[in-house]
Amino acid sequence: KQEVTQIPAALSVPEGENLVLNCSFTDSAIYNLQWFRQDPGKGLTSLLLIQSSQREQTSGRLNASLDKSSGRSTLYIAASQPGDSATYLCAAVNRDDKIIFGKGTRLHILP
Amino acid sequence: NAGVTQTPKFQVLKTGQSMTLQCAQDMNHEYMSWYRQDPGMGLRLIHYSVGAGITDQGEVPNGYNVSRSTTEDFPLRLLSAAPSQTSVYFCASSYGRGGHNIQYFGAGTRLSVL
């Protein structure tokens, strides 16, 4: 059974720093790995999708990597801003079309 | 663009009452799904549908029914509400097979069962 873990559960960093959020999954036979952002009281917004055949994806200041062999993905945020404060969730998509979410990392950027 | 629309945004029920959470999307997506989000538990899949007339169970289906009579709508029915169903419910949709493409989420329905 696929399990997705995100550590740490919460993170506070000063504005302007680069940071890395971690996601690990137990079953490497995934179809893709997705990262989402959730603002308080809102739904999820897709940030990046990495296919199983890819190593990384980039969008603006965000870069997500995927290492299937070790069961890990990271989300790198460059030059963090207060507007980046949110909860970030990763989700592993299995080949049976089930999408398994981690519990998220709550990020707070200090002005 | 409306995207994924969920109604109502908030609902309070008494134990044993029934209700339907509505979800509609205007992107002609084949795949639609329902999740519940609870503190410390993350998002858990309740039911999903790969197209009109086709539904299947997710991780936590008990106490919930779904149907998919049209591509646009995917309602979630609570047959007899229980306090354990107090949660935030999210509907999502995507093009093609579930998870193979970007997932679009609604804003959520916050449900309290007393």
HADDOCK unambig.tbl for C-alpha pairs under 7 A between the chains (distance, minus, plus):
assign (segid A and resid 42 and name CA) (segid B and resid 107 and name CA) 5.28 0.50 0.50
assign (segid A and resid 42 and name CA) (segid B and resid 108 and name CA) 6.94 0.50 0.50
assign (segid A and resid 43 and name CA) (segid B and resid 105 and name CA) 5.83 0.50 0.50
assign (segid A and resid 43 and name CA) (segid B and resid 106 and name CA) 5.71 0.50 0.50
assign (segid A and resid 43 and name CA) (segid B and resid 107 and name CA) 4.35 0.50 0.50
assign (segid A and resid 43 and name CA) (segid B and resid 108 and name CA) 5.99 0.50 0.50
assign (segid A and resid 44 and name CA) (segid B and resid 105 and name CA) 5.67 0.50 0.50
assign (segid A and resid 45 and name CA) (segid B and resid 104 and name CA) 6.93 0.50 0.50
assign (segid A and resid 45 and name CA) (segid B and resid 105 and name CA) 6.87 0.50 0.50
assign (segid A and resid 46 and name CA) (segid B and resid 102 and name CA) 6.58 0.50 0.50
assign (segid A and resid 46 and name CA) (segid B and resid 103 and name CA) 6.59 0.50 0.50
assign (segid A and resid 49 and name CA) (segid B and resid 102 and name CA) 7.00 0.50 0.50
assign (segid A and resid 93 and name CA) (segid B and resid 99 and name CA) 5.63 0.50 0.50
assign (segid A and resid 97 and name CA) (segid B and resid 97 and name CA) 6.95 0.50 0.50
assign (segid A and resid 97 and name CA) (segid B and resid 98 and name CA) 5.20 0.50 0.50
assign (segid A and resid 97 and name CA) (segid B and resid 99 and name CA) 5.99 0.50 0.50
assign (segid A and resid 99 and name CA) (segid B and resid 99 and name CA) 6.18 0.50 0.50
assign (segid A and resid 101 and name CA) (segid B and resid 42 and name CA) 6.66 0.50 0.50
assign (segid A and resid 101 and name CA) (segid B and resid 43 and name CA) 5.97 0.50 0.50
assign (segid A and resid 102 and name CA) (segid B and resid 42 and name CA) 6.21 0.50 0.50
assign (segid A and resid 103 and name CA) (segid B and resid 40 and name CA) 6.77 0.50 0.50
assign (segid A and resid 103 and name CA) (segid B and resid 41 and name CA) 6.30 0.50 0.50
assign (segid A and resid 103 and name CA) (segid B and resid 42 and name CA) 4.21 0.50 0.50
